[in-house]
């Protein structure tokens, strides 16, 4: 596998060639044990196999140059290392019995890492949302101030999305943790179901209910769909951070070290480069998902058109998703949250209180149409002429509201009374699986 610039060491290890061969050997040895239990492999041969079998990656590589078949090169390497007893290795099997079962183990391990990282992100968001559940800021729709929210409330929406991704990936992992030791076209013609049951039980997998020569690919493509959704979630978070770091808003900022530089030409620049990187790299996850969909249709009981694609898209999808999760978690954990600027942005405009004033006028007996017209005119005057919306309402609506009523209707608290109560639904989070 070629070098990947955005890497995660723990995720990368799962997809190393040597580790894949080690999984192949582990499965082959379990098959040998199963055959021994059925009386096929003599104990002396089994002991020789177990004592001598090992992965010699250079030997496999040399043998593959002549065989041009990776599995045969792997088996011939074991024959050279073990000797005559190696004749029982791969007994009754086809390549995909080993390759797909090992692939399933890699996917299971890689998804467990992603789930661990998702739980870490959930923990960060939970702590931050509790801290800022009452930190008032402007809610925005279409990029325009709408009504007040709190920063903690925004983060609760992020937290729930993390939870949904945890649920989806957990379900996919449970469903796709299957093995296949069924022989050439999946009919058990050369290996009995007892061997598959033993091997899968020892590996923590479930025997595939049905297979051709390969495990059905839709089980595995679901991982790519889930990773793409996780990427889309991280892009949503990163895009929000980028928008709120804009000079005109400046409510959030990525951490910026004392030695960091933002521009070769403009010393003042503090750019949200890590969030931008997330938004860019997520496109790769989406592209790999599409490539995965195209591995579903194979000729008859199998062909080889899926294999080369899968060797790229699955390792890189998991490695990239792990990188992005670590990156996003670190960005969010170390965000600079400008709470004073959040308040200033609300106070500088003031028009975002218009909806409460609209309801207040209706309750006072004014028609909705007339109330809307008055408030829209006041808001547009405020925006176009740079006048304070709240001062205009005090002047224009004094016949309808007392000073105390106006103060209550133009207070952020009037919008946020239910937030602390609803927030309790998110805490405590369910424990990780």
N, C-alpha and C positions, 0 to 999 in steps of 0.2 A: 504494500500500500504506500503510495507516494506521500510525501510530507504535506501536512495540512497546516496552514498558517494560524488558524484560530483553534487552539487545541485545549483539551482537558486531560491531564495525565492519567487520571483514574479511568476515564472513559476510553482513552487510547489503548490502554493495556488490554482491555477486553477484546480488541480487534487486531491485536498483533498476530502475525502468522504463526509464531511459535506457540502462542496460547491456543490458537485454533487446532494445531496438531496435537497439543496435549489433551484437548477435549476429545479429539478423534480417538486417541489412544485409550483414554478413560472409558469411552463407550465400547471400543473393541474388547477391552479386558473384561468389562461387565458381560458382554455377549459370550465370551469364553467361559466365564463362571456359570452363566446360565446353561450353556451346552454341557458343561461338566456336571451340573446338577441333574441334567436329563440323561446322563450316562454316555454322552457322545465323545467328550474329550477326556482321555485318561488323566489321572491325577498327576502322573509324572510329567506329562506334557504341559498341563496347566501350571505346575510349579515352575517349569522352565520359562514359560511365557511370562509369568508374573515376576520372576526374579530378574529377567534380562531385558524386558521391553523398556525402551526409552525413545525419546524423540531426538533424532540427529538431523537438525534442520539443513546443514550443509550437504549431508548425504542425500537427503530427499531432493534437494535442489539439483544436485548433480544427476541423479537418476531421472528426474523429470525432463532433463534436456534430451534424453533418448526416448523415454516412454511417451512424452508429450501428454501425459495423463497423471494428474496430481495424486489421485488416490492410489493408482498402481505404484507410483514412485514411493509413496508412503508405505505401502505394504511390502514392497521389495526391500526397503530400508530395514524394516523389522525382520525380514527373512535373513538378511545379512547379519544383523545383530544377534538374533535369537538362535538361528539354526533350524534344524529339521522340525522342531515342534511348532514353528511359526506357520506350518501348513494349515493349522486350525484357526488361525486369525482370519476374520472376515468370512467364516464358514457360513454358507447359505445366504450371504448378504449381497446387496448392491450398493454402489457408492453413496447414493442418497440416503440410505438408512443411517449412515454415519454422518454425512455432511449436513443433512437437514436437522437431525437430532442435535448435533453440536451447534448449528445455527440457532435453533430454538433456545438452547442454553445461553448462548451469547446475548440473544435478544432479551431473555428473562433477566440476566444479570445487568445488562445495560439499562433496562427500564427500572430496575430496582434503584440504580444510581440516580436516575432522573427523578424518581419519586422522593428519594432522600433530599434532593435539591429543592424540589417543590415544597416539601415540608419546611425546609429552612427559610424559603422565601415567605411562606405563610406566617412563620413565626416573626419574621422581621416586620411584615405588614400589620400583624396583630398588635405588636408592641407600639408601633408608630401610630396606628389608628387610635389606640387608647390614649396616647399622649396628646393627640390633636383632635379628639372628638368634639371639642368646643372651640377649635381654632377657626374663626369665621373667615370665609373667602367668597369671592363671587363665583356662582355657578354660571356656566356659559353654554349657549346653544348657538350653532352657526358661527362660532367665534365671537359672539356678542354677549355681553353681560345679560343674564336672565334673572335669576333670583339668588339670594345668599344661600350658601351651603357651608359645610365645614370641611376642612382638609381631611379630618378623620373619616368623615362620611364618604368622601371620594375614595379613600383608601379601603374602606369596607367593600366597595364595589370591586376593587382589585382583589381583595382577599377572597371574596366569594368565587371569582373567576379562577383563582388558583385552586380552590377546593374542587371546583367542577373538573378541572384538568386532572387533579389527583384521582377523582372518581373514575374518569374515563380511562386513564392509563392503567389503573388497577384492574378494571374490568378486562381490558385488552390483554394485560399480562396473564390474568387467570385463564382467559379463553385460549390464548395462543401458546401456553406452556405445554406443548404436546410433543411426543416423540414418535418415531416411525421406524420399526424394525420388522418390515413385512416382506422383504425380498423384492425381486426385480420390478414387478408392476403392482405391488401392493396386495397380492393375493395369498400370502403366507405359503406359497408353493414349495419353498425351500427352507423355511424357518417357521416353527410353530408359534402361535400367539403367546405361549408361556414364556418364550425368550423375550419378547417385547414387553410383556407385563413385568418381568423381573427387572429388566434394564430401566424401564421408565420409573418404576417404583424407587429404585436406587438413586435415580437422578432427580427425583422430585417432579417428574413430568407425568402427564396423562397420555396413554396410548391414543394416537389419532383415531377417531371413530371410523374414518375411511380415508384412504389415500390412493393415488395412482403410484407412480414411481417416486413422486415427491409429495411432501406435505402441501395441502392446498394453500396457495399464495395469499388468498384474501385474509387468512389469519395473521399473516405477517405484515401485509400492507396496512392493516389497522394501526400498527405502530407508527407508520409514517404519517397517517392522518392525524394521530394524536400529537405527534411531535410538531406537525404543521400548525395545529391549533395552539399548542403551547407557544410556538414562535409568534403567532398572531397576537396572543395575549401580551407577550413581552414587547412587541412592536407598539401595541396600544399604550402600554405604560410609558415606553420610551418617547413616543410621539407627544404624549401629554407633558412630559418633563421638558422636552424641547420647546414646546409652545409656551409653557409657563416660564421658561428662561429667557424668552424674547425681551429685548431691551425695554419695549413699551409695557411689559407686564412685570417681569422680574420677581415673580413670587417663589420660584424654585430655582436652584442652581446645582449643577453637578459639582462635586468636590473638585477644587482646583488647587494644586500644591503650590508652594512658594517658589519652586523652581520651574514650574510648568509654563509653557509659552503657547499662545493662542494663534498667533499669525506672524509670518516672517516680515510683513510690511506694517502691521497695525498693532502696536504694543498694548492697546487697551482691550484687545479681544479675549473673552473667556467663552469659548465655544463648547456646546454640549456634544463633544465628539464621540463619547462612548454610547450615548443614546442614539446618535446618528448611525454609528456602526451597527447597533442592534437592528435598526430599521432596514439597513442595507442587507445584512446577512440573512434575515428571515426570508428573503426572496429565494434563497437557495433551498431552504426547507420546503417551500411550496413547490419548487421545481422538482425536487426529489420525490415528493408525494405523487406528482403526475407520472414520473418515470416508474414509480412503484405500481401504479394502476395498470401500466402497460405490460407488467410481468404476469398478469393474471391469466391471460389466454396463451396456452401452450398446445402444441400439436399432440393429439391423442393422449397417451399416458405420460408423456413429457417430451420436451426438447431442451435445448441448451440456451435458448434466447434470454432466459431470465438471469442466468448465473453471472455473467459478466457485469450486468447492470447492478445486481444486488451487492456485488463485491465493492462497489463504489458508494451506492446511495445509502445503504444501512449503516456502515461504519461512520461515514461522514455526517449523516443526519444525527446520529446519537452523540458523536463527539461535538458537533457544532451546537446542538441543543444544550448539552452540558456546559459548554463554554458560555453560551448566551445566558443561561440561568445563573451561573456564577457572576457574570458581568452585571446583570440586572439587579441581583441581590445586593452586590456591593454598591452599586450606584444609589439604590433606594436607601440602604442602611446609612450612607454617608451624605445624603442630600442636605444642602443648605436650604432651610425653610425660612423664608423671609415673612414672618407673621405680620410685622408692621406694614410691609408693603401690601399685603393682602387687604388689610384694613384701609390703607390709603387709597387703593384702587376702587374700593366700594364707595368711600366718602367722596372721592374725586368726581364720581358720576352721579350716583344717587337715583338714577332713573330705574334701577332694578327693584325699587319699592313700589312701582306703579301697580302691580297686580293686587297687592293688599289694599291700596287706595281705591282701586276699581271695585273690589268687593265691599269696601266700607261705604262708598257712595251708593251702591245698589241697596245695601241694607238701610241707608238713610232715606230711600224712596226714589232715587234718581233712576231713570231707565238705563239699561246697560249701554245702549247705543250712545246716549248723551254723555254718560260717564266716560266711556272709552274715548269719545271725541275730545273731551276736555283734557284728559290725561295725556293723550297722544300729542295734542298741541303743546302742552306744558313740557313734555319730554323733548319734543323736537326743538322748541325754543331753547331749552337747556343745552342741547347738543350743538345746535347751529350757532348760538350766540355766546356759548361758553358761560352761561349763567347757572347758578346752583339750583338743581331741581327741587331740593327740599325747601329752599327759600321761596321758590315760585309757588309751591303748593301751600305754604303757610299764607302767602299773600292772596292766592286765588280761591282757596277752599276754606277760608276762615268762617264763612257763613254756614258751612256744612259740618265742620269738626271743631271741637275744642282743641286747645293747645295740647292737652294731655292725650286726647284721642289721636291727634296727628303724630305725636311722639311715639305712641305705641304702634301705629300702623307703619311707621318708617324706622322701626327698630329691627335689626337682624334677628333678635330673639323671637319675634313673632313668626318667623319662618321655620325656626329650628327646634320648637318645643318637643317634638316627638323623636328627635334623633337619638338622644341618650337611651331612651327606652327601647327603640328598635335595635340599637347597637348591641344590646345584651343578647340578642339571638345569635350573635357570632362568637360569643365567649361562654365557656371555654371551647376552643376548637376540639373536635374529636381527636383521639390519640392516633399517631401514625400506625399503619399496618406493620 
